[in-house]
Amino acid sequence: MHVPNATHVPNERRTKGTFMVETRILTEAKMSMGEGPLWDVDAERLHWVDIFEAKVYQCALDGGDLKSWKFPGQSISAFA
């Protein structure tokens, strides 16, 4: 799972309203179709789904404390 980090472009290279986005690998968890990242501000947890495997994942922003739940026989494409 990749997580974007928005970094502003230095003033000398900036066009009004532009910024660069850097990504980093958050976890080495293998997924068939990881989608729909959702940040829970109160719990400070990132949630997302693996559509094809019918799994819901959550972890801390540093990728630690990874947890997942499988829903056999279900289709999961998003959650709120």
JOTAVEN-V93088 format. One line per field, one symbol per residue. ss: DSSP state (H for helix, E for strand, - for the rest). A space follows every 50 residues. Layout:
ss=???
//
This chain:
ss=-EEEEEEE--HHH-----EEEEEEE--------EEEEEEE----EEEEEE ----EEEEE-------EEEE----------
//
